[in-house]
Amino acid sequence: MAKKQIRELYASKLRELYERGEFWEIKRVLSPAGPRAVVEGREVVVLASNNYLNLANDPRLKRAAIEAMEKYGWGPGAVWAIAGYHEILAELEKKIAEFKRTEAGIFFPTGFAANAGTIPALVDQGDLILSDQLNHGSIIDGIRLSRAEKIIYNHCDVVDLEDKLRKNRDKYNKVLIVTDAVFSMDGDIAPLRDIAKLAEEFNAVLYVDDAHGDGVLGDGHGTPAHLGVEDKVDIHMGTFSKALGSSGGMIGSDREIIEYIRNRARTWLLSTGPPPAVVAANIKAIEIVMSPEGNERIRRLHANAEYFRKGLQSLGFNTGKSQTPIIPAIIGDTKKTRELAKALFEEGVFVVPIVYPMVARGTERIRNQVNADHTREDLNKALSAYEKYGRKLGII
Ligand SMILES: *Cc1c(COP(=O)(O)O)cnc(C)c1O
């Protein structure tokens, strides 16, 4: 194809995205990530960040990173599997195991890479993956990269899951059940107790992605701890990029399973890991989350979530099934959702409009995520802006 023709092809695809309202307008952030930040030159209350415990700009994480950089240098130099890894990575993997309360742990460059590498490592041709309808994109891609068959079950629907297990279990060798623990668009929690029972009954492997539960639920240890099913989950996936305020993915499991993943996950084997500074900051982040201070931050986070959820509800907004610091205001209309997000930003409240195809049509929403260090003043500022523009746009 002629260069010009190729360019025109993608230019027209890009225009289609604009026209369908699926183009991401990405804002520029001019300050560290915090409960408040400077975004596009404006001081705003941030309700759009995963930095639940306000650790992203913590001086102790920065200090740990600087010390590691001075000791080990900046770049990792090569893929860990080939040139060996710094002792500090072994220390982080021990911390991951402590955090996930498993025998062993493995660190990945990102949470996405953890799912994209681990899922295909665990299943083969002749195996089946049962996946919740609303699982994260990195799980969906991990499934696509695997050679197993997949069946999607209705969101958090254990009756449907059981039915699909009953009808299909005998046709496959291994079965992997995979689910987000906390769903990122609704802030609802997967029924892990019932899912774990089914995994036991049907002899399936249970894989739980706790990206939004790590550092938030179960005294910070995550959703399986919160629901008392830590032992029933076989593969504990998590990320450092949310409540832990850093970057990187993790898996906790039994020693042999972790070593098998290390030897088979291509996103671990064939991709260079993050700099030692990131590894050191992650060790510090886990230490803080597991300390009494971490517990205090988690307590403040939930108090803020409760306050903001009740506040939105009493204004007449629909917050859906939210049980966590992810609190949607469900509008059900793309145009109004975008207009409201824009108006809120102009009032100094930074939120993200979530529209089709990220959520089903008719459930377009603004997603709010609260922070342990939001003050009541911050949350009240956001609630008054919601009240003013919710009325103006005829939503409440
Ligand atoms: C954010 C997220 C991921 C990806 O984690 P990163 O560390 O940001 O790559 C995976 N799964 C879920 C459910 C997530 O919310």
The ligand as an SDF file (V2000), in Angstrom:
LIG
                    3D

 15 15  0  0  0  0  0  0  0  0999 V2000
   -5.6680   -1.9170   36.6740 C   0  0  0  0  0  0  0  0  0  0  0  0
   -6.0080   -3.3200   36.5310 C   0  0  0  0  0  0  0  0  0  0  0  0
   -5.1010   -4.2370   35.9780 C   0  0  0  0  0  0  0  0  0  0  0  0
   -3.8000   -3.7860   35.3720 C   0  0  0  0  0  0  0  0  0  0  0  0
   -2.8740   -3.4020   36.3370 O   0  0  0  0  0  0  0  0  0  0  0  0
   -1.6400   -2.4660   35.9350 P   0  0  0  0  0  0  0  0  0  0  0  0
   -0.6570   -2.6850   37.0170 O   0  0  0  0  0  0  0  0  0  0  0  0
   -2.1590   -1.0680   35.8680 O   0  0  0  0  0  0  0  0  0  0  0  0
   -1.1370   -2.9270   34.6060 O   0  0  0  0  0  0  0  0  0  0  0  0
   -5.4500   -5.5670   35.9530 C   0  0  0  0  0  0  0  0  0  0  0  0
   -6.6400   -5.9950   36.4250 N   0  0  0  0  0  0  0  0  0  0  0  0
   -7.5500   -5.1410   36.9380 C   0  0  0  0  0  0  0  0  0  0  0  0
   -8.8390   -5.6650   37.4570 C   0  0  0  0  0  0  0  0  0  0  0  0
   -7.2740   -3.7780   37.0020 C   0  0  0  0  0  0  0  0  0  0  0  0
   -8.1740   -2.9350   37.5050 O   0  0  0  0  0  0  0  0  0  0  0  0
  1  2  1  0
  2  3  1  0
  2 14  2  0
  3  4  1  0
  3 10  2  0
  4  5  1  0
  5  6  1  0
  6  7  2  0
  6  8  1  0
  6  9  1  0
 10 11  1  0
 11 12  2  0
 12 13  1  0
 12 14  1  0
 14 15  1  0
M  END
$$$$
